[in-house]
Amino acid sequence: MIRISTRWLVTVVLLAICLAPGRESQARTAVKSPRILFVGNSLTYVGNLPATLEGLSRVNRKPVVAEMLVQGGATLTQRLDDGSVETMLGADRFDYVVLQERGGDILCEADDETAMRDCDSWRAHRMLADLARAHGAQPILLGTYQSVPEVSRAIEASERTLAARIGAVHIPVSERIRGAVSANPDMNWFHKDGAHPGHDLVLLEAIAIYRAIRHVTPAAHAFSIPQTLLGPRAHFIGAPPQHPEETGSRRRVYEYEEAQVAKIIAVEGPAT
């Protein structure tokens, strides 16, 4: 008769539990949460777009980790020239790099070939996109916005051409927000300064990014985000902003209600 020790039997059972398909799948899911680096300026950090994308993703059970490398009034050329993007990509793994230029800088008075060579913004986009891919990340061109119809359409056309040339996913914003403001003027589209994004516009952008990386529309769930920007994943170049409404120095929390999220999803329209 073969005797099996109790200690050996317990070890086998525990090993089987640890290797069960459900636990293995959960471990893989936890490891594979996409990491996203936002590179931009105050259009990125006012309203805390990275935190909003994290919150939206979290309540939809598709978590992401978002970091931002930002400076008020900064251009992408500055981030290219100071090597800060390359340093961050070399220090950590990112799956996506979201590039957001200063409003209007992407409009270059040149044909495609000349713009790729001579326009500072186009050249910075191209080189940062190449840098992202060299580190295993997909570049995303997140658009800016203008209220004048002709300028708005010109910005989106320029972004679309550039994104195609550099192999980046293009997320246009300008015509989206013009239509949204016209249809729903009572919503919080802009910060009280009239230029920076309000919380509803930030959520609109977060939904668009979520769709781009998940290929599905998020469900409408309430969630909250910290309004503070000075967390461990906010990398400011130079002095961070000092206005309490931008820094969230009082550690306030902004609540996105379920009905609000549902309304922005409806404004955004069906996924294409």
Beta strands, then each sheet from edge to edge (+ up, - down):
strand 1: 35-40
strand 2: 65-70
strand 3: 96-99
strand 4: 138-142
strand 5: 169-171
strand 6: 223-226
strand 7: 234-236
strand 8: 253-256
sheet 1: 5+ 4+ 3+ 1+ 2+ 7+
sheet 2: 6+ 8-
end
